[in-house]
Amino acid sequence: MNWFLYEVTKDFLDEDGELTRAGESGVGECSMQPGIMEAPYGTMYVVSGKDIKSYFKEHNIKHLSARNVKKAIINYYFKKDRPPQSNESDFIFD
């Protein structure tokens, strides 16, 4: 399984009628191929499960969390740990 980071760039109402704001992000598992894709309300970054495991091992991370997966994906694409934005919230898509 691969992992994705979805960064919202445009406010929208989700299927439950809740407002999701630009700047929010979420992570989850997926079967999509690694890469960067434009999505209806943002951008999706997909990284292989192998690369996520490598990042966790390299940084001695033992706890699987939305924040840790997000850090691994940002590091993969941007080669740095980007500080969280003030309006950013972490959640996992299920």
C-alpha positions as a LaTeX table, in Angstrom:
\begin{tabular}{lrrr}
\hline
Residue & $x$ (\AA) & $y$ (\AA) & $z$ (\AA) \\
\hline
Met1 & 0.00 & 0.00 & 0.00 \\
Asn2 & 1.06 & 3.55 & $-0.69$ \\
Trp3 & 0.35 & 6.65 & 1.38 \\
Phe4 & $-1.03$ & 10.02 & 0.31 \\
Leu5 & $-1.05$ & 13.54 & 1.65 \\
Tyr6 & $-3.99$ & 15.64 & 0.46 \\
Glu7 & $-3.48$ & 19.39 & 0.87 \\
Val8 & $-6.65$ & 21.44 & 0.48 \\
Thr9 & $-6.21$ & 24.62 & $-1.59$ \\
Lys10 & $-9.88$ & 25.60 & $-1.93$ \\
Asp11 & $-12.67$ & 25.59 & 0.69 \\
Phe12 & $-15.37$ & 22.94 & 0.11 \\
Leu13 & $-18.19$ & 21.09 & 1.84 \\
Asp14 & $-17.48$ & 17.39 & 2.34 \\
Glu15 & $-20.06$ & 14.62 & 1.88 \\
Asp16 & $-21.25$ & 15.13 & 5.47 \\
Gly17 & $-21.81$ & 18.85 & 4.86 \\
Glu18 & $-18.80$ & 19.91 & 6.95 \\
Leu19 & $-16.67$ & 22.80 & 5.71 \\
Thr20 & $-13.09$ & 21.87 & 4.88 \\
Arg21 & $-10.90$ & 24.95 & 4.60 \\
Ala22 & $-7.91$ & 25.72 & 2.41 \\
Gly23 & $-4.74$ & 24.95 & 4.37 \\
Glu24 & $-6.09$ & 21.78 & 5.97 \\
Ser25 & $-4.57$ & 18.45 & 5.04 \\
Gly26 & $-5.06$ & 14.76 & 5.54 \\
Val27 & $-3.22$ & 11.50 & 5.03 \\
Gly28 & $-4.29$ & 7.96 & 4.25 \\
Glu29 & $-3.42$ & 4.72 & 2.52 \\
Cys30 & $-4.15$ & 4.26 & $-1.16$ \\
Ser31 & $-3.44$ & 2.02 & $-4.13$ \\
Met32 & $-2.52$ & 4.91 & $-6.45$ \\
Gln33 & 0.94 & 5.07 & $-7.99$ \\
Pro34 & 3.44 & 7.48 & $-6.39$ \\
Gly35 & 3.41 & 10.99 & $-7.79$ \\
Ile36 & 1.85 & 14.43 & $-7.47$ \\
Met37 & $-1.70$ & 14.87 & $-8.72$ \\
Glu38 & $-4.07$ & 17.79 & $-8.97$ \\
Ala39 & $-7.36$ & 17.04 & $-7.24$ \\
Pro40 & $-10.72$ & 18.85 & $-7.24$ \\
Tyr41 & $-9.98$ & 20.92 & $-4.11$ \\
Gly42 & $-6.23$ & 20.60 & $-3.69$ \\
Thr43 & $-3.13$ & 18.58 & $-4.42$ \\
Met44 & $-2.44$ & 14.92 & $-3.64$ \\
Tyr45 & 1.09 & 13.68 & $-2.98$ \\
Val46 & 1.49 & 9.87 & $-3.09$ \\
Val47 & 4.55 & 8.03 & $-1.74$ \\
Ser48 & 5.24 & 4.30 & $-1.67$ \\
Gly49 & 4.84 & 2.41 & 1.59 \\
Lys50 & 8.48 & 1.36 & 1.23 \\
Asp51 & 9.63 & 4.99 & 1.24 \\
Ile52 & 7.46 & 5.80 & 4.27 \\
Lys53 & 9.00 & 2.83 & 6.15 \\
Ser54 & 12.49 & 4.01 & 5.18 \\
Tyr55 & 11.80 & 7.50 & 6.52 \\
Phe56 & 10.45 & 6.09 & 9.78 \\
Lys57 & 13.49 & 3.84 & 10.20 \\
Glu58 & 15.96 & 6.62 & 9.29 \\
His59 & 14.37 & 9.03 & 11.79 \\
Asn60 & 13.77 & 6.34 & 14.46 \\
Ile61 & 9.99 & 6.90 & 14.36 \\
Lys62 & 8.05 & 4.06 & 15.96 \\
His63 & 4.55 & 5.57 & 16.12 \\
Leu64 & 2.32 & 5.59 & 13.03 \\
Ser65 & 0.39 & 8.86 & 13.14 \\
Ala66 & $-1.02$ & 11.37 & 10.67 \\
Arg67 & 1.67 & 13.88 & 11.67 \\
Asn68 & 4.53 & 11.38 & 11.14 \\
Val69 & 3.23 & 10.20 & 7.76 \\
Lys70 & 2.74 & 13.81 & 6.69 \\
Lys71 & 6.32 & 14.67 & 7.69 \\
Ala72 & 7.62 & 11.67 & 5.71 \\
Ile73 & 5.71 & 12.67 & 2.56 \\
Ile74 & 6.78 & 16.33 & 2.80 \\
Asn75 & 10.36 & 15.21 & 3.29 \\
Tyr76 & 10.12 & 12.91 & 0.27 \\
Tyr77 & 8.93 & 15.64 & $-2.09$ \\
Phe78 & 10.55 & 18.72 & $-0.60$ \\
Lys79 & 13.59 & 17.21 & 1.19 \\
Lys80 & 12.95 & 19.19 & 4.35 \\
Asp81 & 10.67 & 19.24 & 7.33 \\
Arg82 & 8.20 & 22.04 & 6.70 \\
Pro83 & 6.76 & 23.60 & 9.86 \\
Pro84 & 2.97 & 23.24 & 10.21 \\
Gln85 & 0.93 & 26.25 & 9.16 \\
Ser86 & $-1.16$ & 27.90 & 11.84 \\
Asn87 & $-4.48$ & 27.04 & 10.15 \\
Glu88 & $-3.48$ & 23.46 & 9.43 \\
Ser89 & $-5.13$ & 20.48 & 11.08 \\
Asp90 & $-4.10$ & 16.85 & 10.74 \\
Phe91 & $-6.55$ & 14.07 & 10.06 \\
Ile92 & $-6.54$ & 10.62 & 8.49 \\
Phe93 & $-8.97$ & 9.78 & 5.71 \\
Asp94 & $-10.78$ & 6.49 & 6.28 \\
\hline
\end{tabular}
